[in-house]
Amino acid sequence: MTADTRPIRVLLVDDHQLLTDPLARLLSAETDIEVVGIGASVADAKQLAHERMDVVLMDYRLRTAPGPRRPGSSRSAGRAPAS
């Protein structure tokens, strides 16, 4: 990463800590990625949404809320692939 670029800021949201912890470590090892928060629920995501972020990696099927709801939004920008 050069001095004139900033890291990609990532928020992780998943109710499975066995996924988020290793993923956060993997992403944090990259010099151009910064993990700004880890949440386990939609409520956590909303609380962490005050941070400036570039990417949100969120479990589409969180048990705490149905549907494609994102922090600060009532509709999804895209659709998840059909299962």
C-alpha positions as CSV (number, residue, x, y, z in Angstrom):
1,M,0.0,0.0,0.0
2,T,1.4,3.4,-0.9
3,A,1.2,6.6,1.2
4,D,-1.6,8.1,-1.0
5,T,-4.0,5.1,-0.7
6,R,-6.1,4.2,2.3
7,P,-7.0,0.7,3.4
8,I,-10.3,-0.9,2.5
9,R,-12.4,-0.8,5.7
10,V,-14.4,-3.9,6.3
11,L,-17.3,-4.7,8.7
12,L,-18.0,-8.4,9.4
13,V,-21.4,-9.6,10.6
14,D,-22.2,-13.2,11.2
15,D,-23.6,-15.2,14.2
16,H,-20.9,-17.8,13.9
17,Q,-17.7,-16.7,15.7
18,L,-15.9,-19.8,14.2
19,L,-16.2,-17.9,10.9
20,T,-15.7,-14.3,11.8
21,D,-12.6,-14.7,14.0
22,P,-10.4,-16.5,11.4
23,L,-11.8,-14.3,8.6
24,A,-10.9,-11.2,10.6
25,R,-7.4,-12.5,11.2
26,L,-7.0,-13.3,7.5
27,L,-8.2,-9.9,6.3
28,S,-6.2,-8.0,9.0
29,A,-3.0,-9.7,7.7
30,E,-3.4,-7.8,4.5
31,T,-1.8,-4.3,4.5
32,D,-4.5,-2.8,2.4
33,I,-7.5,-4.1,4.5
34,E,-8.7,-2.9,7.9
35,V,-11.4,-4.7,9.8
36,V,-13.4,-1.9,11.5
37,G,-15.7,-4.2,13.5
38,I,-17.2,-7.6,14.0
39,G,-20.9,-8.1,14.9
40,A,-22.9,-11.2,15.6
41,S,-26.4,-9.8,14.9
42,V,-28.3,-7.1,12.9
43,A,-28.4,-5.0,16.1
44,D,-24.6,-5.2,16.4
45,A,-24.3,-4.2,12.7
46,K,-26.5,-1.2,13.3
47,Q,-24.5,-0.2,16.3
48,L,-21.2,-0.6,14.4
49,A,-22.6,1.2,11.3
50,H,-21.5,4.6,12.6
51,E,-18.0,3.6,11.5
52,R,-17.0,4.6,8.0
53,M,-16.7,1.4,6.0
54,D,-16.2,0.4,2.4
55,V,-17.4,-3.2,2.6
56,V,-19.9,-5.1,4.8
57,L,-19.6,-8.9,4.8
58,M,-22.8,-10.0,6.3
59,D,-24.5,-13.4,6.7
60,Y,-27.5,-13.2,4.5
61,R,-29.4,-15.6,6.7
62,L,-28.7,-14.2,10.2
63,R,-31.0,-15.9,12.7
64,T,-31.8,-12.5,14.3
65,A,-33.5,-11.0,11.3
66,P,-35.1,-12.3,8.1
67,G,-34.4,-11.0,4.7
68,P,-31.7,-8.8,3.0
69,R,-31.7,-5.9,5.5
70,R,-28.6,-3.9,5.8
71,P,-27.6,-1.4,8.5
72,G,-29.1,2.0,7.6
73,S,-31.1,0.7,4.7
74,S,-34.5,-0.8,4.0
75,R,-33.6,-2.5,0.8
76,S,-30.8,-4.5,-0.6
77,A,-28.5,-3.3,-3.4
78,G,-28.3,-6.8,-4.8
79,R,-29.8,-10.2,-4.4
80,A,-28.1,-13.2,-3.0
81,P,-27.8,-16.2,-5.3
82,A,-30.7,-18.7,-5.1
83,S,-30.0,-21.7,-3.0
